[in-house]
Amino acid sequence: MSGIELGVYGFAAVLGLMALRVPIGVSMLVMGMAGYVWVAGWPPLLNHLKLAAYARFSNYELSVIPLFLLMGQFASRAGMSRALFRFAGVLLGHLRGGLAMAAIGACAGFGAICGSSLATAATMAQVALPELRRANYSGPLATGALAAGGTLGILVPPSVVLVVYAILTEQNIAKLFLAAFVPSIIATLGYMTVIAVYVRLKPGSGPAAPRATTPELWESFKEVWPVALIFALVIGGLYRGWFTPTEGAAVGAFGTGVLALVSGGLDRHGLVASMLGTAESTAMIFLILFGADMFNVFLALTQMPAEAARLIAGSGLPPMLVLIAMLLLYLALGCVMDSLSMILLTIPIFFPIIMGLDFGLSPEQTAIWFGILVLSVVEIGLITPPVGLNVFIISGMAKDVPMYDTFRGVSAFLVSDLVRTSLLIAVPALSLVALWAF
């Protein structure tokens, strides 16, 4: 049996275990160990396992993950989501569909201090959904906008998924964050454009609210400026070289913690709950990372990634066609898998192939461009049926809106996602222009 065949069977077995509801981390760990024994035997596996956990979790860069997660926990306690939505609503609420646009803007702002799409969708739904329903927004538009807006949580830097991609591919985290800026702005404006078109096609779906007064605008700005300050400090500090990504995450967590404490949202019980929530999410991510490491070692023993890269490089297929095929596979996987699982399962196979193709870019530019493309496509998977994790979260909170209506509302935003991804493929400079500016 060739290495490619063995690797493909292992990949299929992982998907089969996931279909049986086995957690992704456990699925990859079990199949990685089984494959290792098949190729090399028990003694080499036991020898590998005695150092594998330490080798993975002693990585200093991994500490950025719990710090960004804690930052998101504190941000929720500080009421930042409510402040962001109120400020965006004051600016845009007088437009038709303005409150839905405000929800998109607030999701982008909260994603800048959270880094998780699921957390962004759940938090913003608690704040914005009652206001949208009170303003007589239609169910499909209200829930669809929040589900789509939640995906900005992993696209707007800082992003936990980008951190994991950077660690897997040994890329600079700060440069990946910087490269995500322009695509995230395009995504936010694209979603707002979809809402503007939607309310013109269906005039009663998103009525305009009264225009806010100057005192209301000033009051909402006073609530939101600390969020902007923390974001500017963390992201600006990274690019100015004041601190590393881990130090920046620590500064952000400290800043949001102080803000939550001052606002009264962080008492002793809230602190414990924030710590526990961060620990649970971190443990889940780290288990998946360890499982992915074990599975990747098995793939390395089979030589599948190297053989696949050589086959594709010698096939004569245009590099762009190979890239598009990979992204289409991500779209298909996104219908049944979560974003982090897709990244961990596929990057060890796809990344060597991409790096062996010539796109007219330097190796670092190719790695960063591919990372942004993967992130954009993975984001789409969060709102596509039959899984669509963001849709399930929003539907669970909007009991009066059938899930079918939510998926119907999301479909318009999927068009924007596909247009944006096509644009990023055709014009790599959109993902790299921020790098050149710095």
C-alpha positions in Angstrom: 0.0 0.0 0.0 1.4 3.4 -1.0 1.9 6.3 1.4 -0.9 8.3 -0.4 -3.3 5.4 -0.1 -2.6 4.9 3.6 -2.9 8.6 4.3 -6.2 8.8 2.4 -7.6 5.8 4.4 -6.5 7.5 7.6 -8.2 10.8 6.6 -11.4 8.9 5.7 -11.3 7.1 9.0 -11.1 10.4 10.9 -14.1 11.7 9.0 -15.9 8.5 9.8 -15.3 8.8 13.5 -16.5 12.4 13.4 -19.7 11.2 11.7 -20.2 8.9 14.7 -19.9 12.0 17.0 -16.5 11.2 18.3 -14.8 14.5 19.2 -12.4 15.7 16.5 -9.4 15.8 18.9 -10.0 12.2 20.0 -10.6 11.1 16.4 -7.3 12.4 15.2 -5.4 11.1 18.3 -6.8 7.6 17.9 -6.2 7.4 14.2 -2.8 8.9 14.5 -1.8 6.3 17.1 -3.3 3.5 15.1 -1.6 4.6 11.9 1.7 5.1 13.7 1.5 1.5 15.0 0.6 0.2 11.6 3.6 1.9 10.0 6.3 1.7 12.7 5.0 -0.5 15.5 4.3 -0.1 19.3 7.8 0.7 20.7 8.4 3.7 18.4 4.9 5.0 19.3 5.5 4.8 23.0 8.9 6.4 22.6 7.2 9.3 20.7 4.4 9.7 23.2 6.7 10.2 26.2 7.8 13.6 24.8 5.0 14.5 22.4 2.8 16.4 24.8 5.7 18.4 26.3 7.1 19.2 22.8 3.7 20.7 21.8 2.5 22.5 24.9 5.8 24.0 25.9 5.6 26.2 22.8 5.6 29.8 24.0 3.4 31.0 21.2 0.5 28.8 22.3 0.0 31.0 25.4 -1.5 33.6 23.2 -4.7 31.4 22.8 -5.9 31.4 26.4 -5.0 35.1 26.8 -7.1 36.1 23.8 -9.9 33.8 25.0 -9.7 35.5 28.5 -9.8 38.9 26.8 -13.1 37.9 25.1 -14.5 36.7 28.4 -13.7 40.0 30.1 -15.0 42.0 27.1 -18.4 40.3 27.5 -18.4 41.0 31.3 -17.6 44.6 30.6 -20.6 45.1 28.4 -18.5 46.0 25.4 -20.9 44.2 23.0 -23.8 46.4 24.1 -21.7 49.5 23.9 -20.5 48.7 20.4 -24.1 47.9 19.2 -25.5 51.1 20.7 -22.8 53.2 19.1 -23.2 51.6 15.7 -27.0 51.9 16.1 -26.8 55.6 16.8 -24.7 56.1 13.6 -26.7 53.9 11.3 -30.1 53.3 12.8 -31.8 56.0 10.9 -31.1 54.1 7.6 -33.4 51.4 6.3 -31.8 48.2 7.6 -29.6 50.4 9.7 -29.9 48.4 12.9 -28.9 45.2 11.1 -25.9 47.1 9.6 -25.2 48.2 13.2 -25.2 44.6 14.3 -22.6 43.8 11.6 -20.4 46.7 12.6 -20.7 45.7 16.3 -19.8 42.1 15.4 -16.7 43.3 13.6 -15.8 45.5 16.6 -16.4 42.7 19.1 -14.4 40.3 16.9 -11.5 42.6 17.3 -11.3 41.9 21.0 -12.7 38.3 21.0 -11.1 36.2 18.2 -13.9 33.6 18.2 -16.8 33.5 15.8 -19.1 31.4 18.0 -18.5 33.7 20.9 -19.1 36.8 18.8 -22.4 35.4 17.4 -23.7 34.3 20.8 -22.7 37.5 22.6 -24.0 39.9 19.9 -27.3 37.9 19.5 -28.0 38.5 23.2 -27.6 42.2 22.7 -28.9 42.9 19.2 -31.6 40.3 18.6 -34.1 41.8 21.1 -33.5 45.3 19.6 -34.0 44.1 16.0 -37.2 42.3 16.9 -38.5 45.3 18.8 -37.8 47.4 15.7 -40.0 45.0 13.6 -37.1 43.6 11.6 -38.1 40.4 9.8 -36.9 37.1 11.3 -34.7 36.1 8.3 -32.9 39.4 8.1 -32.4 39.7 11.9 -31.1 36.2 12.4 -29.3 36.0 9.1 -27.4 39.2 9.7 -26.3 38.1 13.2 -25.2 34.6 12.0 -23.2 36.1 9.2 -21.8 38.9 11.3 -20.6 36.4 13.9 -18.2 34.9 11.3 -16.3 38.2 11.5 -15.0 37.0 14.9 -12.3 34.8 13.2 -11.6 37.2 10.3 -11.1 40.4 12.2 -7.7 40.3 14.0 -6.9 39.0 16.5 -8.1 35.6 15.4 -7.6 32.3 17.3 -7.8 30.4 14.0 -5.0 32.6 12.5 -2.9 31.9 15.5 -3.2 28.2 15.1 -2.5 28.5 11.3 0.6 30.6 12.1 1.9 27.9 14.5 1.2 25.0 12.1 2.9 26.8 9.2 5.6 28.6 11.2 4.5 32.0 10.0 4.6 35.4 11.8 1.4 35.9 13.8 1.6 39.7 13.6 1.9 39.7 9.8 -1.1 37.3 9.5 -3.1 39.7 11.7 -2.1 42.6 9.5 -2.9 40.7 6.3 -6.5 40.1 7.6 -7.3 43.8 7.9 -8.3 44.6 4.3 -10.3 41.3 3.8 -12.1 41.9 7.1 -13.0 45.4 6.0 -14.2 44.1 2.7 -16.3 41.5 4.5 -17.9 44.0 6.8 -18.8 46.4 4.0 -20.0 43.5 1.8 -22.4 42.4 4.5 -23.7 45.9 5.0 -24.2 46.2 1.2 -26.2 43.0 1.3 -28.5 44.4 3.9 -29.0 47.7 1.9 -30.0 45.6 -1.1 -32.2 43.3 0.9 -34.3 46.0 2.5 -34.9 47.6 -0.9 -36.1 44.3 -2.4 -38.2 43.7 0.7 -39.0 47.2 2.1 -40.8 46.0 5.2 -38.1 43.8 6.5 -35.8 46.5 8.0 -37.6 49.8 8.9 -35.6 52.9 9.7 -35.4 54.2 13.2 -35.5 57.9 14.2 -32.2 59.8 13.7 -30.2 60.0 16.9 -29.5 63.4 18.5 -26.1 64.8 19.1 -26.2 64.1 22.9 -27.1 60.5 22.2 -24.2 60.2 19.8 -21.8 61.7 22.4 -23.1 59.5 25.1 -22.7 56.3 23.0 -19.2 57.4 22.0 -18.2 57.8 25.7 -19.2 54.2 26.2 -17.3 52.8 23.2 -14.0 54.6 23.2 -12.3 52.2 25.7 -12.9 49.4 23.2 -11.2 51.4 20.4 -8.3 52.2 22.8 -7.7 48.6 23.8 -7.8 47.4 20.2 -5.5 50.2 19.0 -3.1 49.4 21.9 -3.0 45.7 21.2 -2.9 45.7 17.4 -0.8 48.9 17.1 1.6 47.6 19.7 2.2 44.5 17.7 3.0 46.3 14.5 5.1 48.9 16.2 7.2 46.2 17.9 6.3 47.3 21.4 5.5 43.7 22.4 5.1 40.2 21.0 1.7 38.7 20.2 1.6 36.9 23.6 2.5 40.1 25.4 -0.1 42.0 23.4 -2.8 39.4 24.3 -1.8 39.9 28.0 -2.1 43.6 27.7 -5.5 43.2 26.0 -6.7 40.8 28.7 -5.5 43.1 31.5 -7.2 46.1 29.8 -10.5 44.4 29.3 -10.3 43.0 32.8 -9.8 46.5 34.3 -12.7 47.8 32.2 -15.0 45.0 33.3 -14.0 45.6 36.9 -14.6 49.4 36.7 -18.0 48.9 34.9 -19.1 46.6 37.7 -19.5 43.5 35.4 -16.7 41.6 37.0 -17.2 40.5 40.6 -15.7 37.5 42.3 -18.1 35.1 40.7 -17.7 36.7 37.3 -13.9 36.3 37.6 -14.2 32.6 38.4 -16.7 32.1 35.6 -14.4 33.9 33.1 -11.4 31.8 34.2 -13.4 28.5 34.0 -14.8 29.5 30.6 -11.3 30.3 29.3 -9.9 27.0 30.8 -12.6 24.9 29.1 -12.1 26.5 25.7 -8.3 26.3 26.0 -8.4 22.6 27.0 -10.7 21.8 24.0 -8.4 23.6 21.6 -5.2 22.0 23.1 -6.7 18.5 22.9 -7.5 19.1 19.2 -3.9 20.4 18.7 -2.4 17.3 20.4 -4.6 15.0 18.3 -3.7 16.9 15.2 0.0 16.5 16.0 -0.4 12.8 16.4 -2.2 12.5 13.2 0.3 14.7 11.4 3.2 12.4 12.6 1.3 9.5 11.1 0.9 11.3 7.8 4.6 12.2 7.8 5.5 8.6 8.3 3.4 7.7 5.2 5.1 10.5 3.2 1.6 11.4 1.9 2.0 15.2 2.0 5.4 15.0 0.2 4.2 12.5 -2.3 1.0 14.5 -3.0 3.1 17.7 -3.5 5.4 15.9 -5.9 2.5 14.4 -7.9 0.6 17.7 -8.2 3.8 19.7 -9.0 4.6 17.2 -11.8 1.0 17.0 -13.1 1.2 20.2 -15.1 -2.1 21.5 -13.6 -2.2 25.3 -13.4 -1.5 26.4 -9.8 -4.7 28.5 -9.6 -6.8 25.4 -10.5 -5.1 23.4 -7.7 -5.8 26.3 -5.3 -9.5 26.6 -6.3 -9.9 22.8 -5.9 -8.6 23.0 -2.4 -10.9 25.9 -1.5 -13.9 24.0 -2.9 -13.0 21.1 -0.7 -12.9 23.5 2.3 -16.4 24.7 1.3 -17.6 21.0 1.3 -15.9 20.2 4.6 -17.4 23.4 6.1 -20.8 21.8 5.8 -19.9 19.2 8.4 -16.9 20.4 10.3 -16.0 23.4 12.5 -13.3 25.8 11.4 -10.5 24.8 13.8 -10.9 21.1 12.9 -10.7 21.9 9.2 -7.5 23.9 9.7 -5.8 21.2 11.8 -6.8 18.3 9.6 -6.0 19.7 6.2 -3.1 22.2 6.5 -0.4 19.6 7.0 -1.5 18.1 3.7 -2.4 21.2 1.7 0.3 23.6 2.8 3.3 21.7 1.3 1.4 21.4 -2.0 0.7 25.1 -2.1 4.3 26.0 -1.2 5.5 23.9 -4.1 3.5 25.8 -6.7 4.4 29.1 -8.3 1.9 31.9 -7.9 4.5 34.7 -8.7 4.8 35.5 -5.0 7.6 35.0 -2.4 7.2 31.9 -0.1 6.2 34.1 2.8 3.6 36.0 0.7 2.2 32.7 -0.6 1.9 31.3 2.9 0.1 34.5 4.2 -2.1 34.8 1.1 -3.2 31.1 1.4 -3.9 31.5 5.1 -6.2 34.4 4.5 -8.0 32.5 1.7 -8.4 29.5 3.9 -9.7 31.7 6.7 -12.3 33.3 4.4 -13.5 30.0 3.1 -13.6 28.4 6.6 -15.7 31.4 7.7 -18.3 30.5 5.1 -18.6 27.0 6.6 -20.0 28.6 9.8 -23.2 29.6 8.0 -23.7 26.8 5.4 -26.1 23.9 5.9 -26.4 21.3 7.2 -24.2 22.2 10.2 -23.7 26.0 10.1 -22.7 26.3 13.8 -23.4 30.1 13.9 -26.9 29.4 12.5 -27.6 26.8 15.2 -26.5 29.3 17.9 -28.7 32.1 16.6 -31.6 29.8 16.1 -31.3 28.5 19.6 -31.7 32.1 20.8 -34.4 33.2 18.4 -37.0 30.6 19.3 -39.7 32.4 17.3 -37.8 32.2 14.0 -37.7 28.8 12.2 -34.2 27.6 11.3 -35.3 27.4 7.7 -35.9 31.2 7.8 -32.5 31.8 9.3 -30.8 29.8 6.6 -32.9 31.7 4.0 -31.7 35.0 5.5 -28.1 33.8 5.5 -28.2 32.8 1.8 -27.9 36.5 0.7 -24.7 36.9 2.9 -23.2 33.8 1.3 -23.3 35.5 -2.1 -21.2 38.3 -0.6 -18.8 35.8 0.9 -18.3 34.0 -2.5 -17.8 37.4 -4.3 -15.2 38.4 -1.6 -13.3 35.1 -1.8 -13.2 35.3 -5.6 -11.8 38.8 -5.3 -9.1 37.7 -2.9 -8.1 34.8 -5.2 -7.9 37.0 -8.3 -6.1 39.9 -6.5 -3.6 38.6 -3.9 -2.5 42.2 -3.3 -5.7 42.7 -1.2 -4.3 40.3 1.4 -0.8 41.7 1.2 -1.2 45.4 0.8 -1.2 46.0 4.5 2.2 44.2 4.8 3.7 46.4 2.1 2.4 49.5 3.9 4.4 48.5 7.0 
